[in-house]
Amino acid sequence: MQNQAKIPTEALLPGKRVSKERHFRHALHMVQLGYWWWDPATNDLEWSDECFHMLGMDPSRDQAAMETYVNTIHPDDRDRVQLNMESVFQTGQAPDMQYRIVRPDSSMIHVYTRAEMVHDETGRPLYLFGTLQDITRQKQQEEDLEHAIQAAERASLAKSAFLSRMSHEFFTPLNAVVGFGHILSEMPELQPETGQMVQEITQAGSRLTALVKDILAYTHLESAAIDPQEIDLAIFMQDIRDSHARLVEHHGQKLDLAPVADLILNTDPSHLKGILNQLIDNAIKYNQPNGRVAIGAEREGKNKLRLWVQDSGCGIYPDFRTKIFKPFERQPHHDNLIEGSGLGLSICRRVSKLLKGEMGYSSRENKGSRFWIELPINTQ
């Protein structure tokens, strides 16, 4: 705990005023700030009382001396500090420094010092004036924060490793369930009632497999690598459209490609394609029967490109809009038959940040939604 500054009781009585000098010393004590000056020509050194206190010395008994001060500097920091002090007279610049001080009782503090050369009217250097501040508490807080960050990172890595390992462990039995389900469903002697149960087993296994894949994709994002490449935007969007045309038609919907901005984009095509694939899949799932899906890419101002996917479906319900990008959150649907893990949009948003982009959406209930990713056109 800091020592409390003592102000005489009589100075606090009605009608009495504490002097400005006493207030000044009190303020310096509160922020643990001292000041000093050093004449290199005579090697004379003067410290304020607060400097003495920081160094564990008594201003009424001890003397300020450069040799004394240098000996208080931690041995591992001493050469660096002396080298910086010497450079002041060669360059005229006094760099700010942080280093450790070892007190006579062997306790250690961290200090921050600033200094500047004082010159006479002709520009001749007279002496070095500086401040010394105890930053031990700040340093301890920085160390505590760093330890907390490291602990959080270790916990996050452990979580990811656990989820990844468990997900892989799930794949073997799931593949067997789904595989044997398909074999059973193709047996000619299978009774209709039994065939229906096998179909439900196969569908449930497939949904669980998709969930495990989403979890794996989510955990791998922390170590995902970005491979930026130059892509022709018009060709890229046409490929996206062509690759989804049959799937959209299979669901009785139509897929349109809006006019695309003519430019070369530097980004990771695989990650960008993954985002658009997910958005198109969502558009299909939440669309109206015989609905439309549209995709496009257009400039947003001078330096941004917006790639979007729009549907004519049910839209985003108002009470769900704050949850839309949260993992494992899914918008309720009237028939509860829409498959998914609730990870898709969360993954898309995290990947968009890896691409230095942002995701957003607009929606009208029972009219449809438009989701987009905005990327800087000069993405590196």
Secondary structure as GFF3:
##gff-version 3
##sequence-region A 1 380
A	DSSP	three_ten_helix	9	12	.	.	.	ID=ss1
A	DSSP	alpha_helix	20	30	.	.	.	ID=ss2
A	DSSP	beta_strand	33	39	.	.	.	ID=ss3
A	DSSP	beta_strand	44	47	.	.	.	ID=ss4
A	DSSP	alpha_helix	49	54	.	.	.	ID=ss5
A	DSSP	alpha_helix	66	72	.	.	.	ID=ss6
A	DSSP	alpha_helix	75	91	.	.	.	ID=ss7
A	DSSP	beta_strand	97	102	.	.	.	ID=ss8
A	DSSP	beta_strand	108	119	.	.	.	ID=ss9
A	DSSP	beta_strand	125	134	.	.	.	ID=ss10
A	DSSP	alpha_helix	136	185	.	.	.	ID=ss11
A	DSSP	alpha_helix	192	220	.	.	.	ID=ss12
A	DSSP	three_ten_helix	221	223	.	.	.	ID=ss13
A	DSSP	beta_strand	229	232	.	.	.	ID=ss14
A	DSSP	alpha_helix	233	250	.	.	.	ID=ss15
A	DSSP	beta_strand	254	260	.	.	.	ID=ss16
A	DSSP	beta_strand	264	267	.	.	.	ID=ss17
A	DSSP	alpha_helix	269	285	.	.	.	ID=ss18
A	DSSP	beta_strand	292	299	.	.	.	ID=ss19
A	DSSP	beta_strand	304	311	.	.	.	ID=ss20
A	DSSP	three_ten_helix	318	320	.	.	.	ID=ss21
A	DSSP	alpha_helix	344	354	.	.	.	ID=ss22
A	DSSP	beta_strand	358	364	.	.	.	ID=ss23
A	DSSP	beta_strand	368	376	.	.	.	ID=ss24
###
